[in-house]
Amino acid sequence: MAYFTKRQILKKWTFRLAIFGMLFFTNSVIFLEFARMWESKGIKYSEIENYDVAIVLGGMAEYDNNLERLSLRRGGDRLWQALHLYGEKRVKKIMIVGANGNLLDESLQEAAQFKAALIQMGIPASDIITEEKSKNTYENAVEAKKVLEDYPSLKKVLLVTSATHMKRSIACFEKAGFENIGYFSTDHFTGEIRGYKLDQYFIPNASNFTDWGVLIHEWIGYTTYWVKGYI
């Protein structure tokens, strides 16, 4: 707008706003402080109780149609942490929920494809439960509740998802009727100790644009779910 407008006042202020916006949204410290206010606190392995099942929310992978295999995103830390808890016998079973949240590409069937991969890695099929219908966080909770009705012995549930996604997820699962559900947040942007480096204060980082997108997506998602009565 600053480039095309002929009005000098508008040119000046839109240019200044563009520079301010670029510096604000590429500054690592600013982003991390906003993320710190939203993310759910992390929990150490030693602090986790034993649970009957860990519910791992989807939205952590893409499907490579050329190579015909799953490709993990940042959210893949959800499954990695659940597997660690399973290996330490903190959880008895792993439940993966979610099919495909994409509108066009139907090749991703996350829960079913991850189950097949885990079985190939040697995890018993009896220890992996899937919910293969849901397409968003609200449906994750509703459909997971239905599936677990067939497993009455699995009463103590641990919810595993990204730290930025946890607030909306807990609200949805509680609304769906899960009681006394535990949580284990993953792939944190922040932690209790700040420890910022000097360059994070002053040097712009373009990747923060993407990270801001994740955070804003959650703010909008939480607000939308509240308006719709999902939470």
C-alpha positions as CSV (number, residue, x, y, z in Angstrom):
1,M,0.0,0.0,0.0
2,A,2.9,2.3,0.8
3,Y,4.3,1.6,-2.6
4,F,1.2,2.2,-4.7
5,T,-0.6,5.0,-2.9
6,K,0.0,8.6,-4.0
7,R,-1.1,10.2,-0.7
8,Q,2.0,11.1,1.2
9,I,0.6,10.8,4.7
10,L,-0.9,7.3,3.9
11,K,2.4,6.3,2.3
12,K,4.4,7.3,5.3
13,W,2.2,5.6,7.9
14,T,1.6,2.4,6.0
15,F,5.4,2.1,5.4
16,R,6.0,2.6,9.1
17,L,3.3,0.1,10.0
18,A,4.8,-2.5,7.6
19,I,8.3,-2.1,9.2
20,F,6.8,-2.3,12.7
21,G,4.8,-5.4,11.8
22,M,7.8,-7.1,10.3
23,L,10.0,-6.4,13.3
24,F,7.3,-7.4,15.8
25,F,6.3,-10.7,14.2
26,T,9.9,-11.8,13.4
27,N,11.2,-11.1,16.9
28,S,11.8,-14.3,18.8
29,V,11.5,-13.0,22.3
30,I,8.2,-11.3,21.6
31,F,6.7,-14.4,20.1
32,L,8.0,-16.7,22.9
33,E,6.6,-14.4,25.6
34,F,3.1,-14.6,23.9
35,A,3.5,-18.4,23.5
36,R,4.4,-18.6,27.2
37,M,1.1,-17.1,28.2
38,W,-0.9,-19.6,26.2
39,E,1.0,-22.9,26.3
40,S,0.2,-25.6,28.9
41,K,2.9,-26.3,31.3
42,G,5.2,-29.3,30.6
43,I,5.4,-32.3,32.9
44,K,8.5,-34.4,33.5
45,Y,8.3,-38.2,33.0
46,S,9.1,-38.6,36.7
47,E,6.0,-36.6,37.6
48,I,3.5,-38.6,35.5
49,E,1.2,-41.1,37.2
50,N,0.3,-44.4,35.6
51,Y,-2.6,-44.3,33.2
52,D,-4.7,-46.9,31.4
53,V,-4.5,-45.2,28.0
54,A,-2.8,-42.2,26.4
55,I,-5.0,-40.5,23.8
56,V,-2.8,-39.0,21.1
57,L,-4.5,-36.3,19.0
58,G,-4.0,-36.3,15.2
59,G,-2.8,-33.4,13.1
60,M,0.8,-34.4,13.4
61,A,1.6,-35.8,10.0
62,E,1.2,-35.4,6.2
63,Y,1.0,-38.2,3.7
64,D,3.6,-38.2,0.9
65,N,1.6,-39.4,-2.1
66,N,4.7,-39.9,-4.2
67,L,6.5,-42.1,-1.7
68,E,3.3,-43.5,-0.1
69,R,4.3,-42.9,3.5
70,L,3.6,-40.7,6.5
71,S,5.8,-37.6,7.0
72,L,5.9,-36.2,10.5
73,R,5.3,-32.5,11.2
74,R,6.4,-30.7,14.4
75,G,3.3,-32.2,16.1
76,G,4.8,-35.7,15.7
77,D,6.3,-35.1,19.1
78,R,2.9,-36.1,20.4
79,L,3.3,-39.7,19.3
80,W,7.0,-39.8,20.2
81,Q,6.2,-38.8,23.8
82,A,3.3,-41.2,24.0
83,L,5.6,-44.0,22.9
84,H,8.1,-43.0,25.5
85,L,5.4,-43.2,28.2
86,Y,4.3,-46.6,26.9
87,G,7.9,-47.9,26.9
88,E,8.3,-46.8,30.6
89,K,4.9,-48.5,31.3
90,R,3.4,-45.2,32.4
91,V,0.5,-46.0,30.0
92,K,-0.9,-49.4,29.1
93,K,-2.3,-48.6,25.7
94,I,-2.0,-45.9,23.1
95,M,-5.1,-44.5,21.4
96,I,-4.6,-42.5,18.2
97,V,-7.6,-40.3,17.2
98,G,-8.3,-38.5,13.9
99,A,-8.6,-39.3,10.3
100,N,-8.0,-36.4,8.0
101,G,-8.6,-32.7,8.5
102,N,-7.7,-31.8,5.0
103,L,-10.5,-30.7,2.7
104,L,-9.1,-31.9,-0.6
105,D,-6.4,-34.6,-0.1
106,E,-8.1,-37.7,1.3
107,S,-4.9,-39.9,1.2
108,L,-4.1,-39.2,4.8
109,Q,-5.9,-41.5,7.3
110,E,-3.7,-40.7,10.2
111,A,-4.9,-43.0,13.0
112,A,-5.1,-46.1,10.8
113,Q,-1.8,-45.4,9.1
114,F,0.1,-44.8,12.3
115,K,-1.4,-48.0,13.8
116,A,-0.1,-50.0,10.8
117,A,3.4,-48.4,11.2
118,L,3.5,-49.0,15.0
119,I,2.6,-52.7,14.5
120,Q,5.4,-53.0,11.9
121,M,7.7,-51.6,14.6
122,G,6.7,-54.4,17.0
123,I,4.1,-52.9,19.2
124,P,1.3,-55.4,19.8
125,A,-1.9,-54.5,17.9
126,S,-3.9,-55.1,21.1
127,D,-2.1,-52.1,22.7
128,I,-3.1,-49.7,19.9
129,I,-6.6,-48.3,19.7
130,T,-7.8,-46.0,16.9
131,E,-10.6,-43.6,16.3
132,E,-10.8,-43.1,12.5
133,K,-13.7,-40.7,11.9
134,S,-13.0,-37.3,13.4
135,K,-11.6,-34.4,11.5
136,N,-11.2,-31.7,14.2
137,T,-10.5,-31.4,17.9
138,Y,-14.2,-31.3,18.9
139,E,-14.9,-34.5,16.9
140,N,-11.7,-36.0,18.4
141,A,-13.3,-35.8,21.8
142,V,-16.8,-36.9,20.9
143,E,-15.7,-39.9,18.8
144,A,-13.0,-40.9,21.3
145,K,-15.6,-41.1,24.0
146,K,-17.7,-43.4,21.8
147,V,-14.8,-45.7,21.1
148,L,-13.8,-46.0,24.7
149,E,-17.3,-47.1,25.7
150,D,-16.2,-50.5,24.3
151,Y,-13.2,-50.5,26.7
152,P,-14.8,-50.2,30.2
153,S,-11.5,-51.2,31.9
154,L,-9.7,-48.1,30.5
155,K,-10.9,-45.6,33.0
156,K,-7.8,-43.5,33.7
157,V,-7.1,-41.4,30.6
158,L,-4.1,-39.2,29.7
159,L,-4.5,-36.6,26.9
160,V,-1.4,-36.1,24.8
161,T,-1.2,-33.1,22.4
162,S,0.9,-30.0,21.6
163,A,1.3,-27.4,24.3
164,T,-0.3,-24.7,22.2
165,H,-3.3,-27.0,21.4
166,M,-3.8,-28.3,25.0
167,K,-6.2,-25.7,26.3
168,R,-8.7,-26.2,23.5
169,S,-8.3,-30.0,23.7
170,I,-8.9,-30.3,27.4
171,A,-12.0,-28.0,27.1
172,C,-13.4,-30.2,24.3
173,F,-12.7,-33.5,26.1
174,E,-14.3,-32.3,29.4
175,K,-17.3,-31.1,27.4
176,A,-17.5,-34.5,25.8
177,G,-17.8,-36.1,29.3
178,F,-14.3,-37.1,30.2
179,E,-13.8,-36.8,33.9
180,N,-10.5,-36.3,35.8
181,I,-8.5,-36.5,32.6
182,G,-4.8,-36.1,32.8
183,Y,-2.7,-34.2,30.3
184,F,0.8,-34.4,28.9
185,S,1.7,-31.5,26.6
186,T,4.4,-31.8,23.9
187,D,6.5,-29.8,21.4
188,H,6.7,-26.7,23.6
189,F,7.9,-23.4,22.2
190,T,8.8,-22.3,25.7
191,G,9.8,-23.6,29.2
192,E,10.0,-22.5,32.8
193,I,13.5,-21.1,32.2
194,R,13.7,-18.3,29.6
195,G,17.4,-18.3,28.9
196,Y,17.1,-16.2,25.7
197,K,20.2,-15.7,23.6
198,L,21.4,-12.2,22.6
199,D,20.5,-12.7,18.9
200,Q,16.9,-13.5,19.8
201,Y,16.4,-10.0,21.1
202,F,17.6,-8.2,18.0
203,I,17.9,-10.4,14.9
204,P,14.7,-11.0,13.0
205,N,13.8,-14.7,12.4
206,A,11.4,-15.4,9.5
207,S,10.3,-18.7,11.0
208,N,8.5,-16.8,13.7
209,F,5.9,-15.9,11.1
210,T,5.0,-19.6,10.8
211,D,5.0,-20.0,14.6
212,W,2.7,-17.0,15.0
213,G,0.4,-18.7,12.6
214,V,0.2,-21.7,15.0
215,L,-0.6,-19.5,18.0
216,I,-3.1,-17.3,16.2
217,H,-4.8,-20.5,14.9
218,E,-5.3,-21.7,18.4
219,W,-6.7,-18.4,19.6
220,I,-9.2,-18.3,16.8
221,G,-10.0,-22.0,17.3
222,Y,-10.7,-21.6,21.0
223,T,-12.9,-18.5,20.4
224,T,-14.8,-20.2,17.6
225,Y,-15.4,-23.4,19.7
226,W,-16.6,-21.2,22.6
227,V,-19.1,-19.4,20.3
228,K,-20.3,-22.7,18.9
229,G,-20.7,-24.3,22.3
230,Y,-18.1,-27.0,21.8
231,I,-16.3,-26.0,25.0
